[in-house]
Amino acid sequence: MLRLSRIGVYLLAQGLARSVPEKPRSTLLPATKRLTARMACGGGDEQRFRDPASNPRVVKLRELMNSDTQDAWDKCWEEGVTPWDLGKTTPAILQLVQSGSLPKGRVLVPGCGSGYDVVAMASAERFVVGLDISSTAIKQAKERCSSLPNANQFTFVEADFFTWQPKEKFDLIFDYTFFCAIDPSLRSAWAERIQELLKPDGELITLIYLISDQKEGPPYNNTVDDYEKVLNPAGFRAVVMEDNEIAVGRRKGSEKIGRWKQHVTKSFL
């Protein structure tokens, strides 16, 4: 039987075993088109809206994204237009934490939103950085998590994923619905940043939200092939690609877990 740490038990008791995006959540920067947020149709709307485009909160989100507002992602958090926010830790992350299969060291969660996944992964063996472009999301995450027993094992940073320069690289990067939130034209840049931020022997875990019938976004249409198209040229190969059997609500049957490593070609003299 799996034994949890005291922090793990506390997180389960408080219902904090799930990190939310955004993830998703972030501020729209029309000048650079960097939609660095985490997005998926989630929360209480999951059971009612099978199609993201039929979710009023997604409709409102897209209206904000199409406006000229510089801080559109921030407005989403201020107005509670956060359909990606599950309000708890992602089940897949909780399972990975409990299984002991997550890499140790420094962890990055881009588009961390409310920070549930950040808190769930943080431990004496892992220091986790939650990154989000939304000042409101970061403020809320700090207020909610600052008094938790493992508060010294994680931090929240307000910054743009595409320009942020940390002092150290990471052993693990976890992306959930962040990839499908950014404009598809930025996906190659996303892969390049993953390569820059990850240690050569580090691991990228992507919880892929499969969606193919959207005329606009976010969330944008998203397939495993879309990840491969940008990650393979950056030197990454999927060592694991499997269905997420514990996806929540309407995401059941529409998610895959990908675990990626950089492929290093050895030369022999």
N, C-alpha and C positions, 0 to 999 in steps of 0.2 A: 504494500500500500504506500502511495506517495505521501511523504511528510512535508508539510509546508513550514516555512520559517515563520517567526512571530509576526513579521511584517506582512507575509502572505496571508496569514490568518486574519490579520486586522483588515487588509484590503478586501478580502472576501466578505467579512462581516459588515463592512461599510458600503459594499457594492461598488468599490472603486477599482475592481480588477479589469478595467477596460479603458484604453486611451483613445480620446477622440480627436479627431481632427479638429479640424478644423476647423494629418489632415488641414479643407478642406481645406467667416473664418479668416480671410485675408483681405488686403486692400488692393483694389484694382489700380494699376498704374498704366493708363492709356499710352503714355509716352513710350514705354518699353513693352507693353502688352504682357507684362508678367503677372499672370493670374496665379500667384503662388499660394493657392489655398487647397484645402482638402474637401472633396465633394462627393457625396453619394446621397441617394434618396434614403434617409434614415429616420431615426427617432420614432415617435408614435405614428408617423404617417406610413410606415413601411407596410403595414397590413392592409391599409385602405387603398393605397395608390400603387397599382401594379406597373404603371407607366410613369416615369419621373415627370414627363411633360404634363400629366394630369394632376400633379401635386401643386396646390396653390402656392405653397412655400417655394417650390422650385420655380414656378412662374414668376413670383416676386423677385427671387434671386436673379433670374435672367434679366428682368427689367432693370435691376440695379447695375448688373454687369454691362448692359447696353447703354447706360446713361453716361454722362460725361463726368460723373462724380469721381474725384481722385481717390477717395477712401471708400469705395463701394463695399469691399469686404468688411471694413470696419462697421459700416452702416448695417450690414447683415447681422453682425454680432450685437450691435446696439438695439436693433429692432427685433431680435430673436428670430431672424430669418435664417435659420441654420439647420436645414433638413438633413445634413450629413451627420449632425451631432447625435450620437446614440445615448449619451448621458451615462455611459459606463464603459468599462474596458472592453476592447474587441475580444470576443471569445477565443479567437485563434491565438492571440497574444497570451492570454491567460493559460491556454493549453501549452504553449511553447515554454512559458515560464515554469509551469508545473513539471513539465517533462525534463527540464534541465538541458534542453538542446540549444538554447540561445548562446551565442558567443559572449565571452566575458570582455571587459574593457570599456571603451568609450562608445556610446550609442547616440545616434542622431535620429530624431523623428521630425522630418520637415512637414510643415502644415499641421502642427500638433494640436491646434485648437484648444479645447478644454483641458487637455493634458492627461487624460485617464491612462492612455497607453504608456506615457512617459513614467508616471508614478508606478504602474504595475511592473515595469521592467527594471526600475531602479533598485539597486541592492548594494551590498558591500562589494560585490564582484563586478557591478556595472554602474558606471556614472552616465546618466542619460541627459541629453540636451534636447529640449523641446523648442523648435523654431517655428515662428509664425510671423507673417508680415502685418497682422492685425494687432494694433496696440490694445484694443479692447479685449481680444481673445487672450492675449498674454497677461493682461491685468487680472482678468477673471481667473485664469489658471493659477496665478500666484496667490491670489486671495483664497482660493479654495484649497490649495495644497501646501501652503507655507508652514502649517502647523502639524503636518503628518509626521509620523515617526521616522520616515526615511527621507525627510526633506533635505538633508545634507548630501543626498546621493543623486539629486537631479537639479536642473536649473531650466528656466525659461528665458528665451532670447527673442526680442523683437527685431527681425531683420528679413531682408529679401534673400531667399535661397540662392538666387542667381548671382548675387554680388557679395554675400557675406563671406568673410575670411576668418575662420577660426584659427587659434594658435596651434591646435593639434588636429591630426586626422582621426578617423573613426574606425573602430573594429566592426561595427554593424550600423547599417542604415535601414530603417523600417519605413516603407512607403505604403500607405493605405489611402486610396482615393485621392491622393495628391496628384499623381500622374494624369488622371482623367479630368482634373480640374483646370490644368494649365492649357492654354491654347495649343492645339496640335503642332503649330509651327515652332513651338519651343521644346518639343520633345527631344530633339537631338541635343539641344543645349542642356536639358535635364540630365541626359546620360553622361555628358561631358563633366557636369558638376558632380555627379555621383562618383565618377572615376577620380576626380580631383580631391574629393573629400574623404574617400575611403582608402584605408591602408591597402597595400598590394595584396596582402593575404586576408583582407577583410571580406565581409559578406553583406550582400544586399538582399533583404527580404521584401518581396512585393505581394501585397494582398490585392489581387487583381479583380476589379469590379467589371465584369463583362457586360457590355451594353452596345447595341448595334442599330437601334431604331430611332435615334435622336436626330432631328434636323438641325439642332443647335446645341449649345451647352453654356455653362457646365451643368451636369457632367457631359463630357464629350464621348462620342463613340469610342469603344476601347476593346481591344482583343489582345490575346497573348502575342500574336504576330506583331502588333504595334510595339510591344516592349522589345521583342527580338530585333526588329528593324533598327532600333537605335542603340540597344545594349551590345549586340554582337559586334558592330564596328568599333565599339569602345573597349572591346576585349573581354566582355562578359559572356558566360555561358550558364544556362540553367542547369543546376545539378539536381534540382527537385522541381517538379511541376505537377501539382495534384489538386483535385477538387477540395474546396473548403467545406467539409461535411457539417461544420457547426456554424455556418453563416446564419445571420439573423434575418427574420422577417422575409420580405420580398427578395432579399439577396440570395436566399437558398437556391442552389442550382445555378447561380450566376457569379460565383467567385472561384478563383483558383489561387493557391499559394505557390509563389515562385521563390526559390532560393538560388541566388546567383553568386558565382565566384569569378574572379578575373582569371582568364586562361593565360598562363605564362608559358611561352615556348622556350625550352632550354636549348642552348647551343653547346655543342661539344667540339673541342679543339682537336 
